[in-house]
Amino acid sequence: MPPQRLGFFLAIAAAFVWSFTGPGIGYLLDVYHVPRLTIAFWRDFFCVVVLLPVALMRFGLPSRRELLRFAAAGVFFIGVYHALWVFSVGYNGPAVAVVLIYTFPAFATLGAWLLWHERPSRHAVVGLVLAFIGCGLVVRAYDPQVLILQWAGIACGIGTGIAQAGYSLFSQRALRDNHPWTTLAWTMTFGALALFLTQRPDTILAVGSTAWPWLVVIGLAIGPTLGGYVLYTMALRSLPAGAAGTIVTLEAPFAALLAAVMLSQGLLWPQVVGLALILLGAILPQLRWWPIASREGSRTSLHSFEP
């Protein structure tokens, strides 16, 4: 299978896995009232427990220069991002938070243009617009009862989009010299350290007094968080950040379909239209006229993520 086609399917898989994140966080916030930054910290911590030992045993300690790069990226693109994401879900609700986070393909495309002169074509821009409009329809952002936003919520939501775009752009370059497991392990480690510094003694263990909420947090970490990042980081080895970001907007219809199946929530006709628009926007990267980030990037081989 050609690397770009494999990257396309990996990005779809990442979108499906990530679709469980918003509802899981919403559940912990609404049912157990877990502090937001506490959720963000423990999600990353349990990911690090899995990632870092394997990275050290298999690939060793990165150079000081690489560690500094991973530290900066981890603090801003993992720690700050995951904190903003939990606050966005709390302020806006899972549905609208998903719409706001998927401003990131546009930010990633703009960043690649400004930093590396990777100018997108009209078709790329059309794909981004279609995907974003589709996300809005799927989560019913047109409904005033759904779209009740505060300025703080809007700021957090847009911040998640900018931070996720930064992670995509950083990873796309870092993967040229590092194994995906190394990149993810160290950025997640420094992100967890940054979130640890935000904890207070009275909140760090405030997940709950029973086993179930802790199991939910561990499940969110090992499943949607770690699994989604593994798949998405793999996809970035063969796809431009903007293209991969457009594909993972499929998270919105996946989440809507999960709600329809698991919670017996039917889809309205605008949601069906939105689902179609997202699918169309996600398919565009597979068409031959999608702008590849660079010839060098298109020739990059896709190695296994297995450590």
KALIN-V313839 format. One record per residue. N is the residue number from 1. RES is the residue in one letter. PHI is phi in whole degrees, -180 to 180 (NA if undefined). BURIAL is b if it has 16 or more other C-alpha atoms within 10 Angstrom, else e. Layout:
n=[N,N]
res=[RES,RES]
phi=[PHI,PHI]
burial=[BURIAL,BURIAL]
This chain:
n=[1,2,3,4,5,6,7,8,9,10,11,12,13,14,15,16,17,18,19,20,21,22,23,24,25,26,27,28,29,30,31,32,33,34,35,36,37,38,39,40,41,42,43,44,45,46,47,48,49,50,51,52,53,54,55,56,57,58,59,60,61,62,63,64,65,66,67,68,69,70,71,72,73,74,75,76,77,78,79,80,81,82,83,84,85,86,87,88,89,90,91,92,93,94,95,96,97,98,99,100,101,102,103,104,105,106,107,108,109,110,111,112,113,114,115,116,117,118,119,120,121,122,123,124,125,126,127,128,129,130,131,132,133,134,135,136,137,138,139,140,141,142,143,144,145,146,147,148,149,150,151,152,153,154,155,156,157,158,159,160,161,162,163,164,165,166,167,168,169,170,171,172,173,174,175,176,177,178,179,180,181,182,183,184,185,186,187,188,189,190,191,192,193,194,195,196,197,198,199,200,201,202,203,204,205,206,207,208,209,210,211,212,213,214,215,216,217,218,219,220,221,222,223,224,225,226,227,228,229,230,231,232,233,234,235,236,237,238,239,240,241,242,243,244,245,246,247,248,249,250,251,252,253,254,255,256,257,258,259,260,261,262,263,264,265,266,267,268,269,270,271,272,273,274,275,276,277,278,279,280,281,282,283,284,285,286,287,288,289,290,291,292,293,294,295,296,297,298,299,300,301,302,303,304,305,306,307]
res=[M,P,P,Q,R,L,G,F,F,L,A,I,A,A,A,F,V,W,S,F,T,G,P,G,I,G,Y,L,L,D,V,Y,H,V,P,R,L,T,I,A,F,W,R,D,F,F,C,V,V,V,L,L,P,V,A,L,M,R,F,G,L,P,S,R,R,E,L,L,R,F,A,A,A,G,V,F,F,I,G,V,Y,H,A,L,W,V,F,S,V,G,Y,N,G,P,A,V,A,V,V,L,I,Y,T,F,P,A,F,A,T,L,G,A,W,L,L,W,H,E,R,P,S,R,H,A,V,V,G,L,V,L,A,F,I,G,C,G,L,V,V,R,A,Y,D,P,Q,V,L,I,L,Q,W,A,G,I,A,C,G,I,G,T,G,I,A,Q,A,G,Y,S,L,F,S,Q,R,A,L,R,D,N,H,P,W,T,T,L,A,W,T,M,T,F,G,A,L,A,L,F,L,T,Q,R,P,D,T,I,L,A,V,G,S,T,A,W,P,W,L,V,V,I,G,L,A,I,G,P,T,L,G,G,Y,V,L,Y,T,M,A,L,R,S,L,P,A,G,A,A,G,T,I,V,T,L,E,A,P,F,A,A,L,L,A,A,V,M,L,S,Q,G,L,L,W,P,Q,V,V,G,L,A,L,I,L,L,G,A,I,L,P,Q,L,R,W,W,P,I,A,S,R,E,G,S,R,T,S,L,H,S,F,E,P]
phi=[NA,-59,-55,-68,-68,-63,-60,-60,-71,-64,-65,-62,-62,-62,-61,-65,-65,-66,-65,-85,-70,-56,-60,-65,-66,-58,-63,-66,-71,-81,-91,-107,54,-71,-56,-62,-68,-67,-60,-60,-65,-68,-58,-70,-60,-69,-66,-64,-57,-83,-78,-67,-58,-67,-62,-68,-71,-89,-118,77,-86,-65,-66,-59,-63,-65,-62,-63,-65,-65,-64,-62,-65,-65,-63,-86,-97,-119,-61,-62,-61,-68,-65,-63,-63,-65,-66,-63,-62,-66,-75,-101,88,-58,-64,-69,-60,-64,-60,-69,-68,-87,-76,-66,-59,-67,-65,-66,-64,-64,-64,-64,-67,-73,-83,-124,58,-93,-77,-77,-84,-62,-65,-64,-64,-61,-61,-63,-64,-60,-64,-68,-61,-61,-59,-61,-71,-63,-94,59,-67,-78,-87,-56,-70,-87,-93,-102,-110,-103,-60,-63,-65,-62,-62,-64,-64,-65,-62,-64,-64,-65,-67,-67,-63,-62,-63,-63,-68,-62,-64,-61,-82,-64,-71,-69,-118,-134,-68,-55,-64,-64,-59,-69,-61,-78,-66,-67,-62,-71,-65,-65,-63,-63,-70,-61,-68,-88,-83,-110,-55,-88,-117,-65,-107,-86,-68,161,-96,-115,-75,-60,-61,-66,-65,-65,-63,-63,-62,-62,-70,-76,-90,-59,-72,-65,-61,-64,-67,-60,-65,-69,-65,-62,-62,-69,-73,-131,-125,-62,-59,-65,-66,-62,-65,-64,-64,-76,-64,-61,-56,-63,-67,-61,-64,-66,-68,-61,-65,-66,-81,-82,-112,57,-99,-70,-97,-80,-63,-64,-69,-65,-62,-62,-59,-64,-65,-65,-59,-64,-64,-75,-76,-53,-62,-83,-78,-64,-91,-67,-71,-79,-56,-166,-63,-64,-66,-72,-94,-65,-77,-103,-89,-66,-82,-62,-72]
burial=[e,e,b,b,e,b,b,b,e,b,b,b,b,b,b,b,b,b,b,b,b,b,b,b,b,b,b,b,b,e,e,e,e,b,b,b,b,b,b,b,b,b,b,b,b,b,b,b,e,e,b,b,e,b,b,e,e,e,e,e,e,b,e,e,e,e,b,e,e,b,b,e,b,b,b,b,b,b,b,b,b,b,b,b,b,b,b,b,b,b,b,b,b,b,b,b,b,b,b,b,b,b,b,b,b,b,b,b,b,b,b,b,e,e,e,e,e,b,b,b,e,e,b,b,b,e,b,b,b,b,b,b,b,b,b,b,b,b,b,b,b,e,e,e,e,e,b,e,b,e,e,e,b,b,e,b,b,b,b,b,b,b,b,b,b,b,b,b,b,b,b,b,e,b,b,e,e,e,b,b,b,b,b,b,b,b,b,b,b,b,b,b,b,b,b,b,e,e,e,e,e,e,e,b,e,b,b,e,e,e,e,e,b,b,e,b,b,b,b,b,b,b,b,b,b,b,b,b,b,b,b,b,b,b,b,b,b,b,b,b,b,b,b,b,b,b,b,b,b,b,b,b,b,b,b,b,b,b,e,e,e,e,e,e,e,e,e,e,e,b,b,b,e,b,b,b,b,b,b,b,b,b,b,b,b,e,e,e,e,b,b,b,b,e,e,e,b,e,e,b,e,b,e,e,e,e,e]
